[in-house]
Amino acid sequence: MTSPRKHLVKDFNHFITCYVCKGYLIKPTTVTECLHTFCKSCIVQHFEDSNDCPKCGIQVHETNPREMLRLDNTLEEIIFKLVPGLREKEQQQEIEFWRSRKWKENGEEDGPRSKRSRLDDDDDDDNDGGGDGDYHRSDPQIAISLDCLRNSSLVGENIVKGLMKKFIRCSTRVTVGTIKKFLSLKLKLPSSYELDVLCNGEIMGKDHTMEFIFMTRWRLRGETAYPMVLEYRPRIDFG
């Protein structure tokens, strides 16, 4: 009796590699018009210059093709299981990328981003309910404590209060920008009101993901690592 044939990763490369960069799909993102899938950073960068699918050439959208993109979290998990060490490699590359850049203190300076960190502001839109409605519940989760940083000398201190329920559980892909929107909603702040979010006393940029902050800014590990504590306060204008 013949034993079943063992499949190698290369047997599946046609299904798990990006047509644009030829590497393994990172944050696989599918074009809903033709169902072709690319790395998120690759397809979004392509759409900056073209409205057509890079693989089949059909017009995805007349004005804003990025509206026709959907993340495929299931495919991403399959790829990470098929390719040993890929998840850890991507996480390490993201950490090294951010460490090699010097961001402004308030984190608002724009700059180049790695595959996994690029365009997380698009994830904000998904978390606002404009995506497929799953709100990244299938993503790896992280526990966070949102603490109000009180300082009587800060302007606006009277309307920025502590949350009744300060502990939340969310996707590791959630960005600081989304956390700010959540706080503004819960605290019923004016739409023009700005907050700073800090970790270990350092102001976090709006594009920082919870995963990135945990890996590079949160100092605790082991049993004391959770929940990760983020502090918020009225934005201080250093200008």
JOZI-V410013 format. One record per residue. N is the residue number from 0. RES is the residue in one small letter. PSI is psi in whole degrees, 0 to 359 (999 if undefined). OMEGA is omega in whole degrees, 0 to 359 (none if undefined). D_CENTER is the distance of its C-alpha to the mean C-alpha in whole Angstrom. Layout:
N;RES;PSI;OMEGA;D_CENTER
N;RES;PSI;OMEGA;D_CENTER
This chain:
0;m;127;182;49
1;t;141;178;47
2;s;149;180;43
3;p;142;181;40
4;r;133;177;38
5;k;131;181;35
6;h;141;177;33
7;l;158;179;31
8;v;323;182;27
9;k;338;177;29
10;d;338;183;30
11;f;2;185;27
12;n;327;181;25
13;h;331;184;26
14;f;343;188;24
15;i;14;176;21
16;t;154;183;21
17;c;133;180;20
18;y;331;184;23
19;v;305;186;21
20;c;350;179;21
21;k;5;177;23
22;g;177;177;20
23;y;145;182;19
24;l;124;176;16
25;i;124;190;12
26;k;61;182;10
27;p;128;184;13
28;t;126;186;13
29;t;137;173;17
30;v;116;187;19
31;t;339;182;21
32;e;324;184;24
33;c;354;178;25
34;l;23;172;22
35;h;143;187;22
36;t;139;181;18
37;f;169;168;17
38;c;143;181;14
39;k;314;182;11
40;s;325;181;12
41;c;312;185;16
42;i;323;179;16
43;v;320;177;14
44;q;321;178;16
45;h;320;182;19
46;f;351;174;19
47;e;336;183;20
48;d;348;185;23
49;s;152;175;24
50;n;6;184;24
51;d;151;174;25
52;c;130;182;24
53;p;344;183;24
54;k;311;184;26
55;c;345;174;28
56;g;1;180;28
57;i;152;177;28
58;q;122;184;27
59;v;318;180;24
60;h;146;184;24
61;e;323;187;27
62;t;322;185;25
63;n;82;183;21
64;p;341;181;20
65;r;341;176;16
66;e;341;184;17
67;m;20;180;18
68;l;142;176;15
69;r;131;176;14
70;l;142;178;11
71;d;87;183;14
72;n;327;179;12
73;t;315;178;16
74;l;321;180;17
75;e;316;180;14
76;e;323;178;16
77;i;316;180;19
78;i;316;180;18
79;f;329;178;17
80;k;327;180;20
81;l;324;186;22
82;v;103;182;22
83;p;133;174;22
84;g;357;183;20
85;l;316;180;18
86;r;312;182;15
87;e;322;179;16
88;k;315;180;17
89;e;320;178;13
90;q;317;180;12
91;q;321;178;15
92;q;323;179;15
93;e;317;179;12
94;i;314;180;14
95;e;323;179;16
96;f;310;183;15
97;w;325;180;14
98;r;334;182;17
99;s;350;179;19
100;r;146;175;18
101;k;106;181;20
102;w;154;174;18
103;k;160;185;20
104;e;326;180;20
105;n;0;173;18
106;g;14;185;15
107;e;356;182;16
108;e;134;178;17
109;d;153;178;16
110;g;173;178;16
111;p;153;183;15
112;r;154;177;12
113;s;173;181;11
114;k;315;187;11
115;r;339;183;7
116;s;345;184;6
117;r;138;171;8
118;l;35;175;8
119;d;344;176;4
120;d;335;174;7
121;d;328;177;8
122;d;329;177;6
123;d;317;181;8
124;d;320;179;11
125;d;319;182;10
126;n;344;178;10
127;d;359;178;13
128;g;1;181;15
129;g;357;182;15
130;g;220;184;14
131;d;2;173;16
132;g;358;182;16
133;d;350;176;15
134;y;32;177;12
135;h;31;180;10
136;r;339;179;13
137;s;354;179;14
138;d;162;167;11
139;p;139;186;12
140;q;158;178;12
141;i;143;178;13
142;a;134;184;16
143;i;143;171;16
144;s;124;180;19
145;l;105;184;18
146;d;137;177;22
147;c;124;178;23
148;l;105;187;25
149;r;134;177;28
150;n;112;187;30
151;s;344;182;33
152;s;351;183;33
153;l;135;175;30
154;v;134;179;31
155;g;3;181;29
156;e;331;185;29
157;n;338;181;32
158;i;349;177;29
159;v;106;185;26
160;k;172;174;27
161;g;151;179;25
162;l;145;176;24
163;m;321;175;26
164;k;99;188;24
165;k;351;181;21
166;f;128;178;20
167;i;160;175;17
168;r;126;185;15
169;c;174;177;11
170;s;146;175;9
171;t;346;180;7
172;r;351;179;4
173;v;139;181;5
174;t;166;176;5
175;v;325;178;9
176;g;320;178;10
177;t;321;177;10
178;i;320;179;12
179;k;318;178;14
180;k;319;179;15
181;f;314;180;15
182;l;317;180;18
183;s;321;180;19
184;l;313;182;20
185;k;325;182;21
186;l;357;179;23
187;k;50;180;25
188;l;152;175;24
189;p;150;184;25
190;s;333;182;23
191;s;357;186;24
192;y;135;183;23
193;e;143;177;21
194;l;153;167;19
195;d;139;174;18
196;v;129;186;16
197;l;152;171;17
198;c;123;184;17
199;n;37;176;20
200;g;0;181;22
201;e;131;179;19
202;i;131;180;17
203;m;141;177;14
204;g;153;185;12
205;k;338;181;10
206;d;357;179;7
207;h;130;175;7
208;t;161;178;5
209;m;326;178;8
210;e;314;180;8
211;f;316;181;9
212;i;318;180;11
213;f;320;184;13
214;m;329;189;13
215;t;340;186;15
216;r;326;183;16
217;w;123;190;17
218;r;339;185;20
219;l;147;178;22
220;r;171;179;22
221;g;214;184;24
222;e;338;182;25
223;t;3;186;24
224;a;337;185;20
225;y;145;353;20
226;p;157;173;19
227;m;132;184;17
228;v;123;171;18
229;l;139;178;17
230;e;150;178;19
231;y;155;181;19
232;r;166;173;22
233;p;141;181;24
234;r;136;177;22
235;i;125;179;25
236;d;111;182;26
237;f;357;181;27
238;g;999;none;29
